[in-house]
């Protein structure tokens, strides 16, 4: 049995975010997912003789947006390089990437951990590169098929410093990056389609030791749960090996989710093995300070800033603010709802994170496709605020709205659901109930306070749930005295 208290894991992540552009990094071929194999592989993508790459300007804009969001250095001159290696799904025999002069470098991202602590994770670089094709090992008997549709798709590789010390912290960082790239609109973050995936570099060292241990790289993991499990397994494997006197070999490994283990794939290359050199077919990328300033002016409010605003200015609990800012669509829905109901932040947040979230989850819909838009929900919540209906009645109205039966006003009027706030009508209902239950009334006056809720329930039943709860409680207590 290993003793993990004697060892410190050291983890760095290389996150590959596919940039959401219509065409590829160096060709006009489509990046749409799910096309027939090799139907979106252009001449440049498969390296036909005589073809030359042409950079996609939209890719540069998205990389700069990310760099600004993490307060990084944006290079006004960056260079594409050739990363040389030979693999069947790499048609050129090299990958166009960035090495010595990346577009983004030396940034930092605040990450909130499960225990509430916030750590600053250093991001060493974020560089542009083209994706490789895809090997299909199960498509043919005793053969491997190659689909080049993905070849040339633009990626932003986001490389953290080795500053994470647990699988949980690594996943929290990965989730934060995932939220950010979707918030900025530079990546759709679809992990099932491979738009967002990561390689995890893992090593361990004795506690108190400054020198890094030999690292292994867990390649191409595309789910938060598998990243956590893969890192946990690899940490345990390395500690066990070191405590048994074995040497850790620098290598690339794959995570086998079915058996919860990592398996060796190949020896891990260093930069020298790739023989990087500037791509002679591509001029340096140059951007002016004025151009960077233009992109900066169009940046949205960042999720960490908006979360802090929700807590400080609106008084929302940290948990609610965090959930609302988990993705931009939810935060924007909240903003639209709050604009229609100023001063009702708690009410708006409770309904988005409660009834609306439950309905979306059951229907399997994103909030952008909600059957009840923000304006329609605002109409319903206005009736709660004004005391026209109770929260309980509002939930039944919401269900009807979700089913497409009309807006809140229509449903409330058609069903006669408007709340009874007339003191005379409520007093008459209370008198009728007290007269109908003389034994319970006598017990209450002998000290059985629990019967108060019994009388409340009876009045609600008599008024078909339409009695104003606050007025009902006040009038009932008065009459019982």
C-alpha positions as CSV (number, residue, x, y, z in Angstrom):
1,X,0.0,0.0,0.0
2,X,1.4,3.3,-1.0
3,X,1.6,6.3,1.3
4,X,0.6,9.3,-0.8
5,X,1.3,11.7,2.1
6,X,5.0,11.3,1.4
7,X,4.7,12.3,-2.3
8,X,3.6,15.4,-4.1
9,X,2.0,15.0,-7.5
10,X,2.9,17.7,-10.1
11,X,0.5,18.1,-13.0
12,X,0.4,20.3,-16.1
13,X,-2.4,20.2,-18.8
14,X,-2.1,20.7,-22.5
15,X,-5.7,21.6,-23.5
16,X,-6.6,21.4,-27.2
17,X,-9.6,23.7,-28.0
18,X,-10.9,23.5,-31.5
19,X,-11.5,27.1,-32.7
20,X,-15.1,27.6,-33.9
21,X,-14.4,28.7,-37.5
22,X,-16.3,27.8,-40.6
23,X,-13.1,26.8,-42.5
24,X,-9.8,25.3,-41.6
25,X,-6.6,26.9,-40.4
26,X,-4.9,26.9,-43.8
27,X,-7.6,26.0,-46.3
28,X,-11.2,26.8,-47.2
29,X,-12.4,23.3,-46.4
30,X,-15.3,23.0,-44.0
31,X,-14.8,22.2,-40.3
32,X,-18.4,20.9,-39.8
33,X,-18.6,17.8,-37.7
34,X,-20.1,14.5,-38.9
35,X,-19.5,14.6,-42.6
36,X,-18.8,11.5,-44.7
37,X,-15.1,10.4,-44.3
38,X,-12.7,12.4,-46.4
39,X,-15.5,14.6,-47.9
40,X,-14.0,17.7,-46.2
41,X,-10.4,17.1,-47.0
42,X,-9.1,19.8,-49.3
43,X,-6.0,19.7,-51.4
44,X,-4.0,21.7,-48.8
45,X,-5.2,19.4,-46.0
46,X,-3.9,16.2,-47.7
47,X,-0.7,17.9,-48.9
48,X,-1.1,17.5,-52.6
49,X,2.0,18.7,-54.5
50,X,2.0,22.4,-55.4
51,X,-0.4,23.5,-52.7
52,X,0.4,26.3,-50.2
53,X,-1.2,27.1,-46.9
54,X,-3.0,30.4,-46.3
55,X,-3.7,31.4,-42.7
56,X,-7.3,32.0,-41.6
57,X,-7.7,35.5,-40.1
58,X,-10.6,34.5,-37.9
59,X,-8.3,32.0,-36.1
60,X,-5.9,34.8,-35.1
61,X,-8.8,36.9,-33.7
62,X,-10.0,34.1,-31.5
63,X,-6.5,33.3,-30.2
64,X,-6.0,37.0,-29.3
65,X,-9.4,37.0,-27.4
66,X,-8.2,34.1,-25.3
67,X,-4.9,35.8,-24.6
68,X,-6.6,39.0,-23.5
69,X,-9.0,37.0,-21.2
70,X,-6.1,35.5,-19.3
71,X,-4.1,38.8,-19.1
72,X,-1.3,37.2,-21.3
73,X,1.3,38.7,-23.5
74,X,0.0,38.9,-27.1
75,X,2.9,38.6,-29.6
76,X,2.8,41.2,-32.3
77,X,5.0,38.8,-34.3
78,X,4.5,35.1,-34.1
79,X,5.9,32.3,-36.3
80,X,4.5,29.0,-37.6
81,X,6.8,26.1,-37.4
82,X,6.9,22.6,-38.7
83,X,6.7,19.9,-36.1
84,X,8.1,16.8,-37.8
85,X,6.9,13.3,-37.1
86,X,5.5,10.5,-39.1
87,X,2.1,8.9,-38.5
88,X,-0.5,7.7,-41.0
89,X,-3.0,10.4,-40.2
90,X,-0.5,13.2,-40.8
91,X,-0.5,13.6,-44.5
92,X,2.4,16.1,-44.8
93,X,4.7,14.2,-42.5
94,X,4.8,17.3,-40.3
95,X,2.3,19.4,-38.4
96,X,2.1,23.1,-38.7
97,X,2.3,24.5,-35.2
98,X,4.0,27.3,-33.2
99,X,7.2,26.7,-31.2
100,X,9.6,29.5,-30.3
101,X,7.2,32.5,-30.9
102,X,3.6,31.6,-30.0
103,X,0.8,34.1,-30.4
104,X,0.0,34.0,-26.6
105,X,2.3,33.5,-23.6
106,X,2.7,34.1,-19.9
107,X,-0.9,34.4,-18.8
108,X,-2.8,33.4,-15.6
109,X,-6.3,32.1,-14.9
110,X,-8.0,32.2,-11.5
111,X,-9.5,28.8,-10.6
112,X,-12.0,28.1,-7.9
113,X,-11.5,24.7,-6.2
114,X,-14.1,22.5,-4.6
115,X,-13.2,23.7,-1.1
116,X,-13.8,27.4,-2.1
117,X,-10.1,28.3,-2.4
118,X,-9.1,30.3,-5.5
119,X,-5.7,29.5,-7.0
120,X,-4.0,31.3,-9.9
121,X,-2.9,28.8,-12.6
122,X,0.0,30.0,-14.8
123,X,-0.6,29.5,-18.5
124,X,2.8,29.3,-20.1
125,X,1.6,29.6,-23.7
126,X,-1.4,29.2,-26.1
127,X,-0.3,28.5,-29.6
128,X,-2.1,27.8,-32.9
129,X,-1.7,24.6,-34.7
130,X,-3.5,22.3,-37.2
131,X,-5.2,19.1,-36.1
132,X,-4.2,15.7,-37.6
133,X,-6.6,13.3,-39.3
134,X,-8.2,10.4,-37.5
135,X,-7.3,6.7,-37.6
136,X,-10.3,4.4,-37.7
137,X,-9.1,1.0,-36.3
138,X,-12.5,-0.6,-36.2
139,X,-13.9,0.4,-39.6
140,X,-12.2,-2.5,-41.6
141,X,-11.2,-6.0,-40.9
142,X,-7.5,-6.3,-40.3
143,X,-6.9,-2.8,-41.6
144,X,-7.0,0.8,-40.5
145,X,-8.9,3.5,-42.3
146,X,-7.8,7.2,-42.3
147,X,-10.3,10.0,-42.3
148,X,-8.7,13.4,-43.2
149,X,-11.8,15.5,-42.5
150,X,-10.2,16.7,-39.2
151,X,-6.8,17.4,-40.8
152,X,-6.1,21.1,-40.8
153,X,-8.9,22.0,-38.3
154,X,-7.6,24.9,-36.2
155,X,-6.6,24.2,-32.6
156,X,-5.5,26.5,-29.8
157,X,-3.2,24.4,-27.6
158,X,-3.3,25.9,-24.1
159,X,-0.3,24.8,-22.0
160,X,-0.4,25.3,-18.2
161,X,2.7,25.4,-16.0
162,X,3.2,22.2,-13.9
163,X,1.6,23.9,-10.8
164,X,-1.4,21.6,-10.1
165,X,-1.0,19.1,-7.3
166,X,-4.1,16.9,-7.4
167,X,-6.5,15.4,-10.0
168,X,-9.3,17.4,-8.5
169,X,-7.4,20.7,-9.0
170,X,-6.5,19.7,-12.6
171,X,-10.2,19.1,-13.4
172,X,-11.2,22.4,-11.8
173,X,-8.7,24.1,-14.0
174,X,-9.9,22.3,-17.1
175,X,-13.5,23.1,-16.3
176,X,-12.6,26.8,-15.9
177,X,-10.8,26.8,-19.3
178,X,-13.8,25.0,-20.8
179,X,-16.2,27.7,-19.4
180,X,-13.9,30.5,-20.6
181,X,-13.5,29.4,-24.3
182,X,-17.3,28.8,-24.6
183,X,-17.9,32.2,-22.9
184,X,-15.6,33.9,-25.4
185,X,-17.3,32.2,-28.3
186,X,-14.0,30.8,-29.6
187,X,-14.8,27.1,-29.1
188,X,-18.0,25.2,-28.7
189,X,-16.5,22.9,-26.0
190,X,-18.2,19.8,-27.3
191,X,-16.1,17.0,-25.7
192,X,-18.0,14.2,-27.4
193,X,-17.0,15.5,-30.8
194,X,-13.4,16.1,-29.7
195,X,-13.7,19.9,-29.8
196,X,-12.2,20.1,-26.3
197,X,-9.7,17.6,-25.1
198,X,-6.5,17.5,-23.1
199,X,-3.2,15.7,-22.5
200,X,-2.2,15.5,-18.9
201,X,1.5,15.5,-17.9
202,X,1.9,13.8,-14.5
203,X,4.9,13.3,-12.3
204,X,5.5,12.8,-8.5
205,X,8.3,13.9,-6.2
206,X,9.0,13.5,-2.5
207,X,7.3,16.2,-0.4
208,X,9.8,19.1,0.1
209,X,11.7,18.2,-3.1
210,X,12.0,21.1,-5.7
211,X,13.2,19.1,-8.6
212,X,10.5,17.7,-10.8
213,X,10.2,13.9,-11.3
214,X,10.1,12.1,-14.6
215,X,6.8,12.8,-16.3
216,X,4.4,10.8,-18.3
217,X,1.8,12.2,-20.7
218,X,-1.7,10.8,-20.7
219,X,-2.9,11.5,-24.3
220,X,-6.2,12.7,-25.6
221,X,-8.7,12.5,-22.7
222,X,-12.0,14.1,-23.6
223,X,-14.2,13.9,-20.4
224,X,-13.7,15.6,-17.1
225,X,-14.4,12.4,-15.2
226,X,-11.9,10.4,-17.2
227,X,-9.2,13.1,-16.8
228,X,-9.7,12.9,-13.0
229,X,-9.6,9.1,-13.0
230,X,-6.7,8.8,-15.4
231,X,-4.6,11.3,-13.3
232,X,-5.5,9.6,-10.0
233,X,-4.4,6.2,-11.5
234,X,-1.2,7.5,-12.9
235,X,-0.2,9.2,-9.6
236,X,-0.8,5.9,-7.7
237,X,1.1,3.9,-10.3
238,X,4.1,6.2,-10.2
239,X,4.2,6.3,-6.4
240,X,3.9,2.5,-6.2
241,X,6.7,2.1,-8.8
242,X,9.1,4.5,-6.9
243,X,8.4,2.9,-3.6
244,X,9.3,-0.5,-5.1
245,X,12.6,1.0,-6.4
246,X,11.6,1.1,-10.0
247,X,12.4,3.9,-12.4
248,X,9.7,6.0,-14.1
249,X,10.1,6.0,-17.9
250,X,9.2,9.2,-19.8
251,X,6.5,8.0,-22.1
252,X,3.1,8.7,-23.6
253,X,0.2,6.7,-22.2
254,X,-3.4,6.1,-23.0
255,X,-6.3,5.8,-20.5
256,X,-8.3,2.6,-20.6
257,X,-11.6,3.7,-19.1
258,X,-13.1,0.2,-19.2
259,X,-10.4,-1.2,-16.9
260,X,-9.4,2.1,-15.1
261,X,-5.7,2.1,-16.0
262,X,-3.2,3.9,-18.2
263,X,-1.3,1.9,-20.7
264,X,2.0,2.7,-22.5
265,X,1.6,4.0,-26.1
266,X,5.1,5.1,-27.1
267,X,8.2,6.7,-25.7
268,X,7.7,10.4,-24.9
269,X,9.4,12.8,-27.4
270,X,11.2,16.0,-26.4
271,X,11.2,19.1,-28.5
272,X,14.5,18.1,-30.2
273,X,12.9,14.9,-31.5
274,X,10.4,17.0,-33.5
275,X,13.1,19.0,-35.3
276,X,11.1,22.2,-35.2
277,X,12.0,24.9,-37.8
278,X,10.1,27.9,-39.2
279,X,7.7,26.9,-42.0
280,X,9.1,28.4,-45.2
281,X,5.7,28.6,-46.8
282,X,4.3,30.9,-44.2
283,X,5.2,34.5,-43.4
284,X,5.3,35.6,-39.7
285,X,1.9,36.5,-38.2
286,X,2.0,40.2,-37.4
287,X,-0.7,42.2,-35.5
288,X,-0.6,45.8,-34.5
289,X,-1.2,47.3,-31.0
290,X,-4.2,49.1,-32.5
291,X,-5.7,45.8,-33.8
292,X,-5.3,44.2,-30.4
293,X,-7.0,47.2,-28.8
294,X,-9.9,46.8,-31.2
295,X,-10.4,43.2,-30.1
296,X,-10.0,44.2,-26.5
297,X,-12.8,46.8,-26.9
298,X,-15.2,44.0,-28.1
299,X,-14.4,41.6,-25.2
300,X,-17.4,40.5,-23.1
301,X,-17.5,40.7,-19.3
302,X,-15.6,37.7,-18.1
303,X,-17.2,35.0,-16.0
304,X,-15.1,35.6,-12.9
305,X,-15.9,39.4,-13.1
306,X,-19.6,38.7,-13.6
307,X,-19.7,36.2,-10.8
308,X,-18.2,38.7,-8.4
309,X,-20.7,41.4,-9.6
310,X,-23.6,39.0,-8.9
311,X,-22.3,38.4,-5.4
312,X,-21.3,42.0,-4.5
313,X,-23.8,44.1,-6.3
314,X,-26.8,41.8,-6.3
315,X,-26.2,40.0,-3.1
316,X,-26.5,36.5,-4.5
317,X,-25.0,33.6,-2.6
318,X,-21.6,32.3,-4.0
319,X,-23.1,29.0,-5.1
320,X,-25.9,30.7,-7.1
321,X,-23.5,33.1,-8.7
322,X,-21.2,30.3,-9.7
323,X,-24.0,28.3,-11.2
324,X,-25.4,31.2,-13.2
325,X,-21.9,31.9,-14.6
326,X,-21.1,28.3,-15.5
327,X,-22.0,29.2,-19.1
328,X,-22.7,32.5,-20.9
329,X,-26.1,31.5,-22.2
330,X,-27.4,31.0,-18.6
331,X,-25.8,34.2,-17.4
332,X,-27.3,36.1,-20.4
333,X,-30.8,34.6,-19.7
334,X,-30.4,35.8,-16.1
335,X,-29.4,39.3,-17.3
336,X,-32.5,39.5,-19.6
337,X,-34.8,38.3,-16.8
338,X,-33.3,40.7,-14.3
339,X,-33.6,43.6,-16.7
340,X,-37.4,43.0,-16.8
341,X,-37.6,42.6,-13.0
342,X,-35.2,45.1,-11.5
343,X,-34.4,44.4,-7.8
344,X,-35.5,40.8,-7.9
345,X,-32.2,39.0,-8.3
346,X,-33.0,36.3,-5.8
347,X,-36.3,35.5,-7.3
348,X,-34.9,35.4,-10.8
349,X,-31.9,33.2,-9.8
350,X,-34.1,30.8,-7.8
351,X,-36.4,30.2,-10.8
352,X,-33.6,29.8,-13.3
353,X,-31.7,27.3,-11.1
354,X,-34.9,25.6,-9.9
355,X,-37.9,25.2,-12.1
356,X,-36.3,26.2,-15.4
357,X,-33.2,24.1,-14.9
358,X,-35.3,21.0,-14.0
359,X,-37.5,21.5,-17.1
360,X,-34.4,21.9,-19.3
361,X,-32.8,18.9,-17.8
362,X,-35.8,16.7,-18.3
363,X,-36.3,17.8,-21.9
364,X,-32.5,17.6,-22.6
365,X,-32.4,21.1,-23.9
366,X,-29.9,23.9,-23.6
367,X,-31.1,27.1,-22.1
368,X,-30.9,28.8,-25.5
369,X,-33.7,26.5,-26.7
370,X,-35.9,27.0,-23.6
371,X,-39.7,26.6,-24.2
372,X,-40.1,29.6,-21.9
373,X,-38.0,32.6,-23.0
374,X,-36.7,35.1,-20.5
375,X,-39.4,37.7,-21.4
376,X,-42.2,35.1,-20.8
377,X,-40.8,34.0,-17.5
378,X,-40.5,37.6,-16.4
379,X,-44.2,37.9,-17.0
380,X,-44.9,35.0,-14.7
381,X,-42.5,36.2,-11.9
382,X,-44.0,39.7,-12.0
383,X,-47.3,38.2,-10.8
384,X,-45.5,36.6,-7.8
385,X,-43.8,39.9,-7.0
386,X,-47.0,41.8,-7.2
387,X,-48.9,39.2,-5.0
388,X,-51.3,38.2,-7.8
389,X,-50.4,34.5,-7.5
390,X,-48.5,32.4,-5.0
391,X,-45.2,30.6,-5.7
392,X,-47.1,27.3,-5.6
393,X,-49.6,28.4,-8.2
394,X,-46.8,29.9,-10.3
395,X,-45.2,26.5,-10.6
396,X,-48.4,25.1,-12.2
397,X,-48.6,28.1,-14.5
398,X,-45.0,27.5,-15.5
399,X,-45.7,23.9,-16.4
400,X,-48.6,25.1,-18.7
401,X,-46.3,27.7,-20.3
402,X,-43.7,25.0,-20.9
403,X,-46.3,22.9,-22.7
404,X,-47.1,25.9,-24.9
405,X,-50.6,26.7,-23.5
406,X,-50.0,30.4,-23.6
407,X,-48.4,33.2,-21.6
408,X,-48.8,33.7,-17.9
409,X,-51.6,36.2,-18.1
410,X,-53.7,34.0,-20.4
411,X,-53.3,30.8,-18.2
412,X,-54.0,32.7,-15.0
413,X,-57.2,34.2,-16.3
414,X,-58.4,31.1,-18.1
415,X,-58.0,28.9,-15.0
416,X,-59.1,31.6,-12.5
417,X,-55.8,31.3,-10.5
418,X,-55.5,34.9,-9.4
419,X,-54.6,35.0,-5.7
420,X,-57.3,36.1,-3.2
421,X,-56.0,39.2,-1.4
422,X,-59.3,40.7,-0.3
423,X,-59.4,40.8,3.5
424,X,-63.1,40.3,3.6
425,X,-63.2,37.2,1.4
426,X,-60.3,35.7,3.4
427,X,-62.0,36.5,6.7
428,X,-65.2,34.8,5.6
429,X,-63.3,31.7,4.5
430,X,-61.4,31.5,7.8
431,X,-64.7,31.9,9.8
432,X,-66.3,29.1,7.8
433,X,-63.3,26.8,8.5
434,X,-63.2,27.5,12.2
435,X,-66.9,26.9,12.5
436,X,-66.6,23.6,10.7
437,X,-63.9,22.2,13.0
438,X,-64.9,23.1,16.5
439,X,-63.0,20.2,18.1
440,X,-59.7,21.2,16.5
441,X,-60.4,24.8,17.4
442,X,-60.8,23.8,21.1
443,X,-57.6,21.7,21.0
444,X,-55.7,24.7,19.5
445,X,-56.9,27.0,22.3
446,X,-55.7,24.4,24.8
447,X,-52.2,24.8,23.5
448,X,-51.9,22.5,20.5
449,X,-50.1,25.0,18.2
450,X,-49.4,22.5,15.5
451,X,-53.1,22.8,14.5
452,X,-52.3,26.2,13.0
453,X,-51.1,24.5,9.8
454,X,-54.2,22.3,9.7
455,X,-56.4,25.4,9.6
456,X,-54.1,27.0,6.9
457,X,-54.5,23.9,4.8
458,X,-58.3,23.9,5.2
459,X,-58.6,27.5,4.2
460,X,-56.3,26.9,1.2
461,X,-58.5,23.9,0.2
462,X,-61.6,26.0,0.5
463,X,-60.1,28.8,-1.7
464,X,-58.6,26.3,-4.2
465,X,-55.1,27.3,-3.1
466,X,-55.7,31.0,-4.1
467,X,-55.5,32.6,-0.7
468,X,-52.6,35.0,-0.3
469,X,-50.4,33.1,2.2
470,X,-49.1,36.1,4.1
471,X,-52.5,37.7,4.6
472,X,-54.0,34.3,5.4
473,X,-51.5,33.6,8.2
474,X,-51.9,37.1,9.7
475,X,-55.7,37.0,9.7
476,X,-55.9,33.4,11.0
477,X,-53.6,34.2,13.9
478,X,-55.6,37.2,14.7
479,X,-58.9,35.3,14.8
480,X,-57.4,32.4,16.7
481,X,-56.3,34.8,19.4
